[in-house]
Amino acid sequence: MNKKAKFAIGSGIIIVTLSCLAYVGAQQSKTYYHTISEIPTLSGADGRFVAETLQAKCASKYEAAPGQAQPAAPAAYSSDPKSKS
């Protein structure tokens, strides 16, 4: 085989591999957010909606940046009705 043919085959393998990786990555990163009105349509045969995964917001987004004052701690709460706090 000449150099041009080897280069074309090697380039083709690399392009196909990168294309497959891009496709798989795009398929796995899809996210769809449902509105509250859509939830009843997602129910199973028994009428219950069961979430497969739960995505929460990143807690670090709400932390104070370095060098900034920390937010005040919430007031202590007691479930005892006789307690004054």
Secondary structure as GFF3:
##gff-version 3
##sequence-region A 1 85
A	DSSP	alpha_helix	3	28	.	.	.	ID=ss1
A	DSSP	three_ten_helix	36	42	.	.	.	ID=ss2
A	DSSP	three_ten_helix	59	62	.	.	.	ID=ss3
###
